[in-house]
């Protein structure tokens, strides 16, 4: 009876091919996830802008109820009526009366072509790209 006393070497760690496969899988997952994450953030920013437009319209209606002949032409008038802007949303322009005009707000984190929203005297909100 012959005994084989050779030691078997134990493998430690991973081979280069195994590591390359893992890195490739992670790269594919990142290539899928990053664009989705960017779109998710932009949808959130657009929702924030829409919310601020609705709140600005409500504040404008409150202000115009108190001062029927007035015109909303500054953020100060909306703030006086109770509008509190989100940190990334600012005054764009406006000339809103009780029966005509619009107020525009801009969002600092959205692309330039889609960063402005408008609310009219009827409460209709318009935003580019919708």
WOURPE-V812904 format. One record per residue. N is the residue number from 1. RES is the residue in three letters. SS is DSSP state (2 for helix, 1 for strand, 0 for the rest). PSI is psi in whole degrees, -180 to 180 (none if undefined). D_FIRST is the distance of its C-alpha to the first C-alpha in whole Angstrom. Layout:
n=N res=RES ss=SS psi=PSI d_first=D_FIRST
n=N res=RES ss=SS psi=PSI d_first=D_FIRST
This chain:
n=1 res=UNK ss=0 psi=125 d_first=0
n=2 res=UNK ss=0 psi=127 d_first=4
n=3 res=UNK ss=0 psi=134 d_first=7
n=4 res=UNK ss=0 psi=114 d_first=10
n=5 res=UNK ss=0 psi=22 d_first=13
n=6 res=UNK ss=0 psi=141 d_first=15
n=7 res=UNK ss=0 psi=141 d_first=18
n=8 res=UNK ss=0 psi=130 d_first=20
n=9 res=UNK ss=0 psi=132 d_first=24
n=10 res=UNK ss=0 psi=140 d_first=26
n=11 res=UNK ss=0 psi=135 d_first=29
n=12 res=UNK ss=0 psi=135 d_first=32
n=13 res=UNK ss=0 psi=-169 d_first=36
n=14 res=UNK ss=0 psi=156 d_first=37
n=15 res=UNK ss=0 psi=165 d_first=37
n=16 res=UNK ss=2 psi=-40 d_first=41
n=17 res=UNK ss=2 psi=-44 d_first=41
n=18 res=UNK ss=2 psi=-43 d_first=40
n=19 res=UNK ss=2 psi=-39 d_first=43
n=20 res=UNK ss=2 psi=-37 d_first=45
n=21 res=UNK ss=2 psi=-44 d_first=45
n=22 res=UNK ss=2 psi=-45 d_first=46
n=23 res=UNK ss=2 psi=-40 d_first=49
n=24 res=UNK ss=2 psi=-43 d_first=50
n=25 res=UNK ss=2 psi=-43 d_first=50
n=26 res=UNK ss=2 psi=-40 d_first=52
n=27 res=UNK ss=2 psi=-41 d_first=55
n=28 res=UNK ss=2 psi=-44 d_first=55
n=29 res=UNK ss=2 psi=-40 d_first=56
n=30 res=UNK ss=2 psi=-39 d_first=58
n=31 res=UNK ss=2 psi=-28 d_first=60
n=32 res=UNK ss=2 psi=-41 d_first=61
n=33 res=UNK ss=2 psi=-38 d_first=61
n=34 res=UNK ss=2 psi=-49 d_first=64
n=35 res=UNK ss=2 psi=-36 d_first=67
n=36 res=UNK ss=2 psi=-40 d_first=66
n=37 res=UNK ss=2 psi=-41 d_first=67
n=38 res=UNK ss=2 psi=-43 d_first=70
n=39 res=UNK ss=2 psi=-38 d_first=72
n=40 res=UNK ss=2 psi=-44 d_first=71
n=41 res=UNK ss=2 psi=-42 d_first=73
n=42 res=UNK ss=2 psi=-37 d_first=76
n=43 res=UNK ss=2 psi=-38 d_first=76
n=44 res=UNK ss=2 psi=-42 d_first=76
n=45 res=UNK ss=2 psi=-39 d_first=79
n=46 res=UNK ss=2 psi=-36 d_first=81
n=47 res=UNK ss=2 psi=-38 d_first=81
n=48 res=UNK ss=2 psi=-43 d_first=82
n=49 res=UNK ss=2 psi=-43 d_first=85
n=50 res=UNK ss=2 psi=-43 d_first=86
n=51 res=UNK ss=2 psi=-44 d_first=86
n=52 res=UNK ss=2 psi=-35 d_first=88
n=53 res=UNK ss=2 psi=-42 d_first=90
n=54 res=UNK ss=2 psi=-42 d_first=91
n=55 res=UNK ss=2 psi=-37 d_first=92
n=56 res=UNK ss=2 psi=-39 d_first=94
n=57 res=UNK ss=2 psi=-43 d_first=96
n=58 res=UNK ss=2 psi=-44 d_first=96
n=59 res=UNK ss=2 psi=-39 d_first=97
n=60 res=UNK ss=2 psi=-40 d_first=100
n=61 res=UNK ss=2 psi=-39 d_first=101
n=62 res=UNK ss=2 psi=-44 d_first=102
n=63 res=UNK ss=2 psi=-45 d_first=103
n=64 res=UNK ss=2 psi=-22 d_first=106
n=65 res=UNK ss=2 psi=-37 d_first=107
n=66 res=UNK ss=2 psi=-34 d_first=108
n=67 res=UNK ss=0 psi=81 d_first=110
n=68 res=UNK ss=0 psi=-29 d_first=110
n=69 res=UNK ss=0 psi=3 d_first=112
n=70 res=UNK ss=0 psi=169 d_first=109
n=71 res=UNK ss=0 psi=134 d_first=107
n=72 res=UNK ss=1 psi=107 d_first=103
n=73 res=UNK ss=0 psi=11 d_first=103
n=74 res=UNK ss=0 psi=159 d_first=100
n=75 res=UNK ss=2 psi=-26 d_first=97
n=76 res=UNK ss=2 psi=-38 d_first=100
n=77 res=UNK ss=2 psi=-40 d_first=101
n=78 res=UNK ss=2 psi=-41 d_first=98
n=79 res=UNK ss=2 psi=-40 d_first=97
n=80 res=UNK ss=2 psi=-34 d_first=100
n=81 res=UNK ss=0 psi=-2 d_first=100
n=82 res=UNK ss=0 psi=3 d_first=96
n=83 res=UNK ss=0 psi=130 d_first=94
n=84 res=UNK ss=0 psi=110 d_first=91
n=85 res=UNK ss=0 psi=147 d_first=89
n=86 res=UNK ss=0 psi=158 d_first=85
n=87 res=UNK ss=0 psi=-31 d_first=84
n=88 res=UNK ss=0 psi=6 d_first=83
n=89 res=UNK ss=1 psi=133 d_first=86
n=90 res=UNK ss=1 psi=170 d_first=90
n=91 res=UNK ss=1 psi=133 d_first=93
n=92 res=UNK ss=1 psi=-69 d_first=94
n=93 res=UNK ss=1 psi=172 d_first=97
n=94 res=UNK ss=1 psi=152 d_first=100
n=95 res=UNK ss=0 psi=68 d_first=103
n=96 res=UNK ss=1 psi=126 d_first=103
n=97 res=UNK ss=0 psi=177 d_first=106
n=98 res=UNK ss=0 psi=-26 d_first=106
n=99 res=UNK ss=0 psi=-1 d_first=107
n=100 res=UNK ss=0 psi=168 d_first=105
n=101 res=UNK ss=0 psi=177 d_first=103
n=102 res=UNK ss=1 psi=163 d_first=99
n=103 res=UNK ss=1 psi=131 d_first=97
n=104 res=UNK ss=1 psi=137 d_first=94
n=105 res=UNK ss=1 psi=151 d_first=91
n=106 res=UNK ss=1 psi=149 d_first=88
n=107 res=UNK ss=1 psi=129 d_first=85
n=108 res=UNK ss=0 psi=-19 d_first=83
n=109 res=UNK ss=0 psi=-5 d_first=80
n=110 res=UNK ss=0 psi=156 d_first=80
n=111 res=UNK ss=0 psi=150 d_first=81
n=112 res=UNK ss=2 psi=-35 d_first=84
n=113 res=UNK ss=2 psi=-16 d_first=85
n=114 res=UNK ss=2 psi=24 d_first=84
n=115 res=UNK ss=0 psi=3 d_first=85
n=116 res=UNK ss=1 psi=137 d_first=88
n=117 res=UNK ss=1 psi=151 d_first=89
n=118 res=UNK ss=1 psi=140 d_first=93
n=119 res=UNK ss=1 psi=134 d_first=95
n=120 res=UNK ss=1 psi=-178 d_first=98
n=121 res=UNK ss=0 psi=-18 d_first=101
n=122 res=UNK ss=0 psi=-7 d_first=100
n=123 res=UNK ss=0 psi=2 d_first=96
n=124 res=UNK ss=0 psi=128 d_first=95
n=125 res=UNK ss=1 psi=131 d_first=92
n=126 res=UNK ss=1 psi=137 d_first=91
n=127 res=UNK ss=1 psi=138 d_first=88
n=128 res=UNK ss=0 psi=141 d_first=87
n=129 res=UNK ss=0 psi=0 d_first=84
n=130 res=UNK ss=0 psi=none d_first=84
